[in-house]
């Protein structure tokens, strides 16, 4: 992987930024062919366990699913297609708080577009958001209205993808939120919104509580407060959500606990075996797992969760060697020594900016409106949609785009400044 060597026209300010390490530098992906050859060799050398003894995923990722994934990965999948797609978009690096942050920065052709920073989660990456880039930045080319356009900033979380790996502890979601505020300031945006799901929802929630200057509002598609708050269970939707959380804690929480307590241990396997990495990334939530399994075993993808798109994400983790460093983000934010654990029992600062929330039916738990209202008294938009799951932007980009547009529409103002 190499970076562009064509520097911007130097100015006094840009020279100072270069010297301090805060410059925004162009970035380009160029994976050596030998890395892809080694990947295929490792896939083909996999030592397989015997078949699970149950007909479902209750013992983990099923052998047939993973063997079909490995077969396709080694013989038909083409990383260069994903590489070209990413390189067709403007990519950059900038150093924030000692870490090189990789991000896509796609400017809208519409001058009054609203700037938005959108954060992925685990086991995702910026790859899961690519289908939304065109509709969000250029809505008129996708059946939308110019007044719904966004200038889009898609950063890779520290330790994920092409972002640098933190060399010190302390990079919890709150610190990432502060880094994103600095990124938006550095790009010249003094009015913007933020969106996130999964870990990205934790980052976006933190930004809402930090309320950095210029943040107009946030939109979430996972209620990150649900695992730690006392939420009402009186109605049918509330009881169903509590049951889903209980099921997640009893049978779907293994990856969370391992990454929150022993990320280094799991990291050895994730860096050594691409098939082990794929299994770990697939074993997230029941809805997404079965959708991905059907894509490989039956050739029936759910929305955009196709074989190629899934392997784009897995291959990105493999080629960047970020299995362990991404896992550490859970230790930082949710482990026993994390700031959140130290602050247990303390009331967090409230979110003071407007909050939009969309409930997708296949999410780990379907958030009822009452829960969103209790968690966010500034809730200004809430909607339940009829399809999509944990990887909402990836699986159902059209639905996701519609929701983001609707949530932020009231926050728009004329003459939103573009980047300097």
Buried (B, 14 or more C-beta within 10 A) or exposed (E): BEBBEEEEEEEEEBEEBBEEEBBBBBBBBEBEEEEBEEBBEBBEEBEEEEEBEEEEBEEBBBBEBBBBBBBBBBEEBEBEEBBEBBBEBEBBBBBBBEBBBBBBBBBBEBEBBBBBBBBBBBBBBBBBBBBBBBBBBBBBEBEBEBBBBBBBBBBBBBBBBBBBBBEEEEBBBBBBBBBBBBBBBBBEBEBBBBBBBBBBBBBBBBBBBBBBEBBBBBBBBBBBBBBEEEBEBEEEBBEBBBEBBEBBEEEBBEBBEBBBBEBEEBBEBBBEBBBBBBBBBBBBBBBBBBBBBBBBBEEEBBBBBBBBBBBBBBBBBBBBEBBBBBBBBBBBBBBEEBEBEEEEEEEBEEBEBBBBBBBBEBBBBBBBBBBBBBBBEBBBBBEBBEBBBBBBBBBBBBBBBBBBBBBBBEBBEEEBBBBE
